[in-house]
Amino acid sequence: SAEIGGGINNTKGGKLYLSIYHNGKRVIQATGLEDTKKNRKLVETDLLPNVIFKVQTGQIVLDKNTLKTVGHYARIFLDIKAQSVKAPTIKRYQGILTNYILPAFEDTLISQIKVSDLRVYINHMQKNLSGKTIDLIMIVFNGIFQEAIYDEEIDKNPFIHIRRVKTASEPAQPLSKDEVQKLLNVAKGWFKNFLGVAFFSGMRTGEMLGLKWEDVSWVESEMVIARTRGDSGIETTPKTLKSRRIIPIFDELRPYLESQYLLTGKYDSYVFLNSSNEPFRDSHRIRDHHWKRALEKCGIEYRRLYDTRSTFATMMVSSNLYSVNLIAQILGHADVSMLFRRYNKFIKNDVQKMSRKLGLLEAI
């Protein structure tokens, strides 16, 4: 028969925990009882023998699915999050678990993980991963521990002692007007139209891939941003409430949109379709096959495909034709602070050209 035994574990948070040894593994189980002399006697003479008997007779099976391990609470975390967050976010969480957290901690009892264990783990991860990935690992791991707290499996979240990694978003690198023109001259067919729409609408790449002809109103001369397509063709609502918006069809944009309609308008589907006349699953091939080659042909230093959006924002602000509030609305920003924070340094300094006369007294 399998080796089995047990006792009272050291108390945590003033409560008693069972310590059960089974098949060479130690399982810590919360009792919910306060650490008093009476309760200790109750655990030793009644509760612990009862649990051991149920394990021996198969009424309680302590396997990977019932042990209070990191893997156990990781599954709970994912199931609960799936009810409140979008599919692309769940996919990112799953990737973090599969690639980074579970290989190191899946079978580890969550009650046995110490702050020092996490510090060593995070320091090791920082040697090979970006700050953004480390930050996401910590968010997911923190959520796993929180689920264990709800179950009273642990009384404190060890991540409260771990500082989150400060990450800076990748800086915008807008292209100049000359570089934009070079790229549009080099690009052909649907990709030329793709770049034209990107440079003159400020749409995010996922929003462009999710754009349908039903979202385009030629009469009103505007487009409705109603959806976005992410990794593996997962389609969701736009990034935020502000991201669901209306974008004007500017005069510079219209020729590229009309040209694309001649290619895909007859399908009454998505504006941009692949060579099989199906919607793109993601932007990876567009970026790696078409965008990078176009940059190389033009002798332009590498930029992210996302910087077509940065270019639009910079051109809009530099034109002095539109209010910052309107530009923020078109871009789908929550407020104008993002506009200034990301793009203000690219705007030419107008201080030398400004008038030195305030005219304040004349207004009185």
N, C-alpha and C positions, 0 to 999 in steps of 0.2 A: 504494500500500500504506500501511497505517497506520504512523504514526511510532512507533518503539519503540527503547528503549535501556536502559541500566542500569549499576549500579556497586555498590560496597560502601557501605552506609549507616554512619553513626557507630555505634559499638558501644554496646550497652546491657547492663548486667549482666555485662560481660566476654565477651559473645557477639556473633557477626557476624550482620548482617542484610543482605539484598539490597534494593536500591532500584531498582525497575523503572519506567520511564516508558512509558506506553501510552495512545494516544489522548488525550493531554493530561492524563492522570491519573498521579499518582505512587503506586505500590503498594509498601509495605514488607512484606517477607516474612522470617520467621525462618529461619535455617539450622540452629540448634542447635549450631553449632561454636564452640569457644572462640577468642578473638581471639589467634591466634599467627601468626607469620610464615609457617609452613608452611600453615596453614589459609587465610590470605589468598591465598596463591598458588593453592591448590586452588580457591577460590571464583572467582578472576579467570580462571583458565585452563580450568576444567572446569564447575563448577556454574552460574555465571552465563550463559555461552554456551549451555549446555544448556537452561536455563529460557527464554532468549530465543528459541531455535530452536523449542521446543515451543509458545510463544505464537504465533510467526509461522506455524507449520504447523497451528495449531488444536488441538493436543493439550492445551493449557491455555487455557481461555477465561476471561479476566479481565473478568467482567461483575459486575453488582450482587450476584449470588448467591454469587460466589466471592471478591470483594474483601473484605478484612478490615475492613469498615466497622462502624459502630455498628449499622446495620440488620442486618448479618450476625449479629452476636453477640446482638442483641435477639431474633432468631428462635430462636437456640439456647437463650437464657435461658428463653424462654416454653415451649419444648418440654420442657426438663428440669424446670421448675417444675410443669408440668401433671401430672407423674408423682407429685408429693408433696404438693401443696396442693389445697384445695377449689376447685370451679368458680367460686364468687363471687370468690375471691381472684384467680384467673387473669383473670377479667373486669375486675377493678380494675387489674391490671397492664397488661392490653391497653389499657385506657382511658388510663392514664398514658403509655404508649408512643405511642399514636395521637395524643393531644391535645397532648402537651408535649415528649417527648424526640425522636421521629423527625422532626417538622417542622423541628427545628433541627439535628439531627445525623445523620440517616439515612445520607447518602452520605459522611460524614466518616470517613476512615481512623482506626480506634481508636487506632493508635499515634501519631497526630499531635495528639491532644487533650492540652492542657496544663492544669495546675492553675489557671492564670489564666483560661483559657477557662471552666472550670467555675464559678469564683467570679463572674465577670461574669454568666454564665447564671443562677445561683441568685439573685444579687442582683436581677436583672431580674424573675425569677419572683415574688420576695417582694413586689413592688409590687402584684400583682394577685391572688395566691392565698393561701389560708389556710396557716397553719403545718403543719396536718395533711397537706395536699396536697403541700406542699414536702417534707415528711418522706418521703412515699411515693415521690415522684420520686427522691429521693436513695437510697432503698432499692433501687429498680429499677435505677437507673443504676449503683449500686455492684455489683449482681449481674451486670450486663452486662460490666463491666470484669473481674470475677472470672473469668468464662468465658474472656476473652481471656488471662488469666494462665495458666489451665490449659492453653491451647494454646501457651503460650510466645510469644504474639504481642507481649505486653508483659511487662515484668519487675516493674512496680510498679503498684499501683492508685492513681491520682491522688486518689481520694476519701478516702484516709487523711489528707489535708491539709485536707479540707473538714469543718467542724463541722456536725453535724446540728442542725436547728432544734428548739429546745425547744418542745414543744406541750403545752398543758394540755387535758385532756378538758373538754368543756362541762359546767359545773356543774349539778348536779341542782337542779330547781325543783319540789319536791312541792306538790301542791294541798292546801288545807285540807279538813277534813271538810265544811264548809259548801259549798265549791266542788264537791266530789265529788257531794254530794247534788243541787246545782243541775244539774249536767251529766246525772246519771241521770234527773232529772225532765224535762229538755228532750228527751233522746234518745228515739227511737221504734224499735220493731221490733228487727231483728237488731243494729242499732248500739247500742241500749240494752244488749242482752245482751253485745255486744262490750266495752263499757266496764265492765260489771259484772264480767266475767271478768278484764279487765285490772287493774282496781283491787283485786280481791280474790284474785288469784293471784300477782301479781308477775311474770307471764310476759313475756318479750321479745315484741315485735310479730311477728317472724318465727316464733317458737315458736307463737304463737296461730294464725297462718295455716297452720302445718304440723300443728296438732292434729287428730286424727281421732277419730271416735267409738269406734273400737276401743281408743283410748288411755285412755278414760274407764271407770272401774269404779264403778258406782253402789253395789255391795255393799260394796266396800272403802272407798268414799268417797275416792277418790284419782284422780289423773291422772298418766300417764307422759309425760314430755317426751322424745320419741324422734327428732324431726326439726325442721327449720326451713326456711322458704321465704323466699328472698331476691329480688333483682332478677330480673325476667323469668321468675319462676316456678321458678327453679333451687332444687331441694330437696336439702338436705344433712343430715348429722348435726348435732347441736347444736354450739354454738360451741366448747366444750371438753369434756373427759371429765366434769368436774363439772357441766356443763350438762345432761347426760343424768341426769335425776333424777325423783323422785316428788313431786308437789305435793298436799297434802290438799285435799279439797273442803270448804272452810270453810262454816259455816252461812250466812254472808253471800253466799257465792259460789253456792251450790246453786240458788237460785231463778232466777238468770240462765242457768245451764247447762241447767236443766230447760226454761225457756222457749225456749231455742235448739234444744233437741232436738225440740220440736214443729214447728220450722221446717225443720230439715235432717236430723233423725234418720232419716227414711225413706229417705234416699239412701245410708245406711251408708258415708259418705265423710268428707269434712272437716267439722269442726264449723261453720266459717264459709265460706259460699259466696256468690258474687256474684249479681246479678239473673238471670243465666243458669244458676244452680245449678251453677256451676263454681268451682273454687278460685281465690282471688285470686292474681294474678301477683306483686303486691307491695303495699306499704301506701300507695303514693303517693296513690291516689284516696281512700282512707279518711282519710288525713291532710288532704289539700287540700280535699276536698268535705264530709266529715262532721265531722271533728274541729274544723277551724277555724271552721266555721259554728256549732257548738255553743258554742265558747268565746265567739264574738261575741254570740250570743243571751243568754248568761249574764253578759256584761260582764266576763269574766275575761281578764286579761292573757295573751298568747300563751305557751303552754308547748309543749314537744315532746310528741308522742304517747308517746314513751318515758318521759315523766315520770309516766305512770300507774304504772310500775314503781317509780319513786322514791317515789311516794305510798304504795304498798303497804309498801315497806321502812320508811318513816318511821312509819307507823301500827303496824307490827309491833313495832318497837323501843320506841315510846312506850307501848305497852300494858303492858309489863312482865310479860306472860304467857308469853313464850317466851325461851329462852336465845339468845344471839347466835350460837352454833354452829348451832342449829336453823334460825334465820332465814337464815344464810349458805347452809345446805344447800338450803333451799327456793328461794332466789334463784339457786342454781347458782354461787355464788362459790367460788373455790379455798380461801379462808380468811376469817377474820373481819376481817382488816385492811382489805379493800375496804369492808366495811360501816361501819366507824368512819370511814374516810377520806372517804367520800362523804356519809354521812348524820348523823354525830354532831352537827354544828353545828345541825341542825334539832330535836334533842331538847331538851325543856325542862330547865332546870337544876334538879336535885333536891337540891342541896347544902343549901338553906335548910330543907328538910323533913326531912332525915336526922337520926337520933338522934345525940346527942353522946356517947353511952356506947358504948365499944368492947366492953367485957366480956371483954377478953383475960385478965385475971387470974383471972376466975371459971372460965375454961376450964382452968386449970392444976391 
